[in-house]
Amino acid sequence: MPIRLGDISLKTRVYVPPMAGVTDIVFRNLVRKVDPNCLLATEMVSSRALMHRPETRIMDLNPEEKPTGIQIFGHEPDVMAQAAQMAEAKGADFVDINMGCPVPKITKGKDGCALMREPDLAREIVSTVKAAIKIPLTVKFRLGWDDDSRNCIEFGQMLESAGAVAVTVHGRTRQQLYSGKANWEYIGRVKRALGIPVFGNGDVFEPEDAVTLLEKTGCDGVAVARGTLGNPWLISRINNYLETGKLADEPQPLERLVCAYLHAVGLVRYKGPRVGINESRRHLTHYTKGIEGAAPYRARLTQVNNTEEVAAILAELAEKVAGTETLRLFLLAVEQENFKNSEHPGKWHSDSESCVQTPVDLVTV
C-alpha cells in the first residue's frame, strides 16, 4: 500500500529529508535525474527570517520537482503559520516543521530539538500551522533531548493529535548530535504508537541498511540523509532493492566524476562564482570518496577556485583510475555542459547576499 501524505500518494518509500547546505535546488535536480519519484524537502529556513526577507531562495522550487516540501523552523506559532503560508504559495507539496535540529546555534532558543522540551508549545505550533494551510503538514524530531528525557513516543502521539499527517524520527537524542549509533528500536516504538506514516532516519548508508531499518522498526518509509552526500544513486538503489530484492551495481567512477562536475557547475550558476565554488568543495570531496587513489585529488578539490580547476582535477583522476577512454568521456561530458551553459547563461546568478543564509553549515553537522 502506498504511503499517503494527506492527499499525496507517494510512489516511493524513500525520503531525502532537509540537510542544511545540501538539499538546495541544485542537489534536488541531480537527485531527480537519478530517482524522479523520491520524496524531497528543501533546506530548513527560519520562519522569523522570512518575515524580514521573504525573497529567500532557499524556498526556490522547480515546478517539475514533485513531490517536494519546504521545511521551516522557529518557535512562534503565528510566525510559523505565516511562514507555512509562504511555503504553500511557493508551490510546496507539503510543509515540514523542524523539531529535531540538534545544533546549539538553533537550540539555544526554543527552535529545533529544543521544542521537544516544550511539548505544549510544539502542540500549539503544529495546530496553528495546520489551520493556516491546505497542504499536508509533517514534522521531524529526535528521540528526545538526552538519554534522561527520551519522550519521542509521547511527543509523536501529541504531534499526530495536533494535526501532523506524517513524521520523521531520527534515532538519536539531541545530546548525541550525530555521534554513536542510531537507536532503531526506539524508532520502532514510535511507529507502533502512531497511526500516521513514520519515516525512520539514521545510519542508512547502504540499501541493506534501509531494508534492515524497515524490517526492525515497521516504519512506512526510510529517510536517507548523510548517505546521499556524493551518492544520490543510493536512493534509486534502495528503491530497486525494496522492489526486486536485488542489489543494483554502484555507479562507476566516470558517473561519479561527471555528477561531481555537474554539481559544482550547477552551484556556480545558481549561487554565483564565489558562493557556488565555496559550497561545491565539500560536495566534490564526497563524490570522490570510495574511488581508489583519490585522496590526493580530494585534497586539491578543497582548494579549487573555479569550475575550470574542478574539471582539470577530475579529468586527471578519471584518467588515473579508469584510463584514457574514461578521460575522453569525461571531457566530452564537460564540453557538452559548457556548451549548454553558453547557450543558457546563468539566469540564476546570485552571490547570495540577497538570500537568507542557510542557518547551519554542513561542516557543523
Protein Blocks (a to p, Z undefined) as FASTA:
>chain_A
ZZdehjaccfbfbdcdddehklpmklmmmmmmmmmmbccddddddfklmmmmmmbcklpc
cfklccdddddedjbfklmmmmmmmmmmnopabdcddfkbfbfklmmmmghjllmmmmml
mmmmmmmmmmmpmbdcdddddfbjblmlccklmmmmmmmmnopabdcddfbdfklomgcj
ddfklmmmmmmmpcbdcddeehiabfklmmmmmmmnopabdcdfklmgoplmlmmmmmmm
mmnopacddddfklmmmmmmmmmmmmmmmnojklmmmmmmmmmmmmmgoiahklmmmmmm
mmccbfklmmmmmmmmmmmmnojklmmmmmmmmmmmmmmmmmmgcfkgcehlmpccdfbd
fklZZ
